[in-house]
């Protein structure tokens, strides 16, 4: 049985478990260390999917310094980053395109404000939402109303020295949905 030494960890391993690497051999344990990795700090792509790295989009270099700084802070870029994985390339390209289209659309000189695309689905108005979403919104609205009512009664309790519920009923002219007791 033929065996060789791994160039990175110096362990003796069977030839069937080794991979060629720069004129030497690397074991299966060390193969993840030699794969190319995305240099974007906030990259969430697993190493096994980062097979081919691309140069950073040219649109990123076309940005104004303020926009470039905002993009650098958002995505964790640094000046020495040259290559990134395909998913980071797409994110950077979309963000830079959005910033450039917003900058070219506004003809008035004003303080630079760049809107990056927001993750997730866009918000939907209540009237156009599905029944399930409307029920969730109603449940949240009820909870917000109940919390606000509790806060009002709590403040009225401090003002009236303990008779907040009675004072609340007089002020609102209708009884609260639930009596709040502290």
C-alpha positions in Angstrom: 0.0 0.0 0.0 1.5 3.3 -1.1 1.4 6.3 1.3 2.7 9.8 1.2 3.0 12.8 3.5 0.5 15.7 3.5 2.2 19.0 2.7 0.2 21.0 5.3 -0.2 18.8 8.3 2.8 16.4 7.7 0.7 13.2 8.4 1.3 10.1 6.5 -1.8 9.2 4.5 -2.8 6.6 1.8 -2.4 7.9 -1.7 -6.2 7.3 -2.3 -7.0 9.9 0.3 -4.6 12.5 -1.0 -5.2 15.4 -3.5 -2.5 17.0 -5.6 -1.5 20.5 -4.5 1.4 22.7 -5.8 3.7 19.8 -6.6 2.8 18.0 -3.4 -0.1 16.3 -1.7 -2.8 17.3 0.7 -5.0 15.0 2.8 -8.8 15.1 3.0 -8.7 17.0 6.3 -6.5 19.8 4.9 -8.3 20.2 1.6 -10.5 22.9 2.9 -7.5 25.0 3.8 -6.3 25.1 0.2 -9.6 25.9 -1.5 -10.0 29.5 -2.6 -12.0 31.5 -0.1 -14.1 34.7 -0.5 -12.3 37.7 1.0 -15.6 39.6 1.9 -15.7 39.7 5.7 -19.5 39.2 6.0 -19.7 36.4 3.5 -22.1 33.7 4.5 -21.4 31.3 1.6 -20.0 27.9 2.8 -16.5 27.2 1.6 -17.6 24.1 -0.3 -19.7 26.4 -2.6 -16.9 28.9 -3.2 -15.3 27.1 -6.1 -14.6 30.0 -8.4 -13.8 33.5 -7.2 -14.6 36.5 -9.3 -13.1 40.0 -9.3 -15.1 42.6 -7.5 -17.7 44.2 -9.8 -16.5 47.2 -11.8 -19.5 49.2 -10.6 -18.2 49.2 -7.1 -15.1 51.1 -8.3 -17.3 53.6 -10.1 -19.0 54.7 -6.9 -18.4 58.0 -5.2 -16.2 57.9 -2.1 -19.2 58.3 0.3 -21.2 55.6 -1.4 -18.2 53.3 -1.5 -17.6 53.8 2.2 -21.2 53.0 3.0 -21.0 49.8 0.8 -17.7 48.9 2.5 -19.3 49.2 6.0 -22.5 47.3 4.9 -20.7 44.3 3.3 -17.5 44.3 5.3 -15.2 45.2 2.4 -11.7 46.5 2.7 -9.5 48.2 0.1 -7.3 45.1 -0.4 -10.2 42.8 -1.3 -10.0 42.0 -5.0 -11.9 38.7 -5.3 -15.2 37.4 -4.0 -17.5 34.4 -4.4 -20.4 34.5 -6.9 -23.1 35.2 -4.3 -21.1 38.2 -2.9 -20.5 39.4 -6.4 -24.2 39.4 -7.1 -25.0 41.3 -3.9 -22.3 43.9 -4.5 -23.3 44.3 -8.1 -27.0 44.8 -7.2 -26.1 47.3 -4.4 -23.7 49.3 -6.6 -26.3 49.4 -9.4 -29.0 50.6 -7.1 -26.7 53.3 -5.7 -25.6 54.4 -9.2 -29.2 54.5 -10.5 -30.4 56.5 -7.5 -27.5 58.9 -7.9 -28.1 59.4 -11.7 -31.9 59.8 -11.2 -31.6 62.8 -8.9 -30.6 65.9 -10.8 -30.5 68.2 -7.8 -27.3 68.5 -5.9 -28.1 67.5 -2.3 -26.5 65.6 0.5 -25.7 62.1 -0.7 -28.0 59.4 0.6 -27.8 56.0 -0.9 -30.5 53.4 -0.4 -29.2 49.8 -0.4 -31.7 47.1 -1.4 -33.4 45.7 1.6 -33.4 42.0 2.2 -36.6 40.0 2.2 -40.0 40.7 0.6 -41.3 44.2 0.3 -44.0 45.4 2.8 -47.6 44.9 1.7 -50.5 47.2 2.7 -53.2 45.8 4.9 -55.9 46.0 2.2 -53.8 44.0 -0.3 -52.4 41.4 2.2 -53.6 37.8 2.3 -56.2 36.7 5.0 -53.4 35.1 7.0 -51.3 38.2 7.0 -54.3 40.4 7.8 -55.0 38.2 10.8 -51.4 38.5 12.0 -51.6 42.3 11.5 -54.8 42.5 13.5 -53.3 40.4 16.3 -50.3 42.7 16.4 -52.6 45.8 16.4 -54.7 44.4 19.3 -51.5 43.7 21.3 -50.2 47.2 20.6 -53.6 48.7 21.6 -53.7 46.6 24.8 -50.1 47.6 25.7 -50.9 51.3 25.1 -54.0 51.0 27.2 -52.0 49.4 30.0 -49.5 52.2 29.9 -52.2 54.9 30.0 -53.9 53.2 33.0 -50.6 52.8 34.7 -49.9 56.6 34.3 -53.4 57.4 35.4 -52.9 55.3 38.5 -49.8 57.4 39.4 -51.8 60.6 38.9 -55.0 59.5 40.7 -53.2 57.5 43.4 -54.7 54.1 42.5 -58.0 54.8 40.7 -56.7 54.7 37.1 -59.4 52.3 35.8 -62.2 54.5 37.0 -60.5 57.6 35.7 -59.8 55.9 32.3 -63.5 55.0 31.9 -64.6 58.6 32.6 -62.1 60.0 30.2 -62.7 57.6 27.3 -66.5 57.4 27.8 -66.4 53.7 27.2 -65.0 50.9 29.4 -61.6 49.5 28.5 -61.5 46.1 26.8 -59.9 44.5 29.9 -59.6 45.7 33.4 -55.9 46.1 34.2 -54.9 45.3 37.8 -51.5 45.9 39.3 
